[in-house]
Each structure stands twice: as C-alpha cells, then as structure tokens.
C-alpha cells in the first residue's frame, strides 16, 4: 500500500516546483508518532537510511517538533544488544521513546517487546501537545 502510494506520488511529480510528499508531510505535521516501530525500521532510522516514505519523512523531520516512537518486536529481538544501542541513538536525536511492555506477543511468546498500550500512547501524545501549547503561549 505504501509502495503504491509512493508510486502514485512519483507519477504526479513532474517538475521542480511540484510538491515533494515527504517534505510536505514534515511541514504539515505538528508531531510525528511511529507506532509500532519494528526492528527493521528502528535499524534504518538509527543508521540514517531513508528508503521509503516513512523513513524519508523522519530524515527530513523538523527537529523542533516532537517525534515519538513505540518499539514493538519479539522479545529475542528486543533483548539483542544492538536494539538498545539503536533505541539510544534515536533518543540522542531527541526523539521520545514510549517503552514497550511485557505481554503475550503476536508470535505466541510472552515477554517484553509488545507495543505500549494505546491509552499510554494517547496520554503521551496529549501531554506533549499540551506542553507544546503552553510553551507557545508563553
């Protein structure tokens, strides 16, 4: 679906003055939420790879705007040492982690790696938007 949407956008782009989707999206959004953030996309972001619409938007992201990410992967992947390094790299960029939780995973295993509960994510987004509104009013 994303690939098809990206192709449609490429077909619409004909000249220098035409909008570039990942730049238009970065300008439009007040906040970026990546939920779930799988191990593959985490690795891409931590290493600066931008080979799809999501990673291009994030690479072009306005660092003055909040970016939240919700890791979600199998426990074995979560516990791999590279994962902690990659999560730390995103935090060093200024992105905010909404930590994964322990529960039964899609694969049937039980352990840490499940995406945070939706209500936790919603509360985090609301909190950041409220803080942003307060700082803009000051």
N, C-alpha and C positions, 0 to 999 in steps of 0.2 A: 504494500500500500504506500509506504513512504517512498520507495523507489519509483513507483508510478507517478506519485505526486511530484517528485523531483523532475522526472522527465517532462511532465506537463509544463512545469515552470520553465525548463530549459527551452521548450518549444515556443513559449511566449516571449522569451528574451531575444531581441533582435538587434539591439544597438546599445551604445554606451549609456544613453540616458534612461534606458528601461530599468525598472526596479530590480534589485538583486534580492531574492527572497530572504536569505539568511541575514542580510543587513536590515531589511525592512522589519523582520521579526524582532531583531535586537532593539531597534528603535521603538517599536510598538509596545513591547512588554515592560511592565514595571518590576517584575520579579520572574525568575526562572525556577521552576521546580522540576527536578528529574526524578520521577518515581514510577517504576523502580529503576534503579541504576544497577545493571547487571555487571558481571566481572569483565566482560569484553569491552563495554563502553567505559567502564572505570579505567581500564588499562589505556584505552585510546585517549581519554581526557588527561590522564596523568602524564602522558607522553606527547601531548600536543598533536595527536593525529586527528585530522578532520576530513573524513571521507564520506560523510553523509550529512543530511540536513541538520540533525541534532548536534553533531559534533562541530559543524561549521557555525551554527548559531552560538554555541558555547565559546568557541575560539574567538568569535567577534564580540562576545558579550561586553557590555559596558560595566566595568569593574566597580563603578559607583552604585550599581544596582545589586540587590541581593540575589544570590544563587544558592538554592538548597538542593541537597541530593539525599536520596534514600537508598542506601545499598540493599541489594537483595540477591542472594545466591545460596548455593548449597553450603552446608557447614564446612565441609572439607575445603571448598574454595575460599570461604571466609577466613578460615584458620591458616591458610597458606601465608607465609611471611611476606610475600610480595603485596598482598592485599592491604596490609597495614601500612606499608610504605606508600602505596598509591592513594589510599584514603588521606594519609597525612599530607601528601603532595597537594591534593585538592583543597585541604584546609589551609595550607600555606598560600594558596592562590587567593584565599579569603572566602571560599565557599563554605557554607554551613552544612554540617552533617546532621541528619536526623537518623540516629543509630538504628541498626537492625535489631530484631528481637529473637528470643527463643520461642519456637513453637513447631508444630508439625509442618514440614516443608512439602512442596508440591511433589517432590521425588519420593515422599513417604518417610524420609528420615525425620528425626526430631532433634533440634538443636538451634544454635544461633545462626542467623543468616536470613531469616524472614524479614520482609519489609515491615517497617513500623506500622502500627495500626493507623487506619485512615484518620481517626479522630486526633491522634497525636500529630499527624502531618498537618491537618487543618488548623489545629491550635498553633503550631509553629509558624505557619504562613500568616495567620491572623496577627500573631504577636509581632512579627517582623513588619508587616504592613502598618500596624498601629504605631510602632516605634518610628517608622519612616515618616508617617503623617505628622507625628509630634515634632520631629526634628525639622520638618519643612515649615511648620507653623512658627517655630522659634526665630 
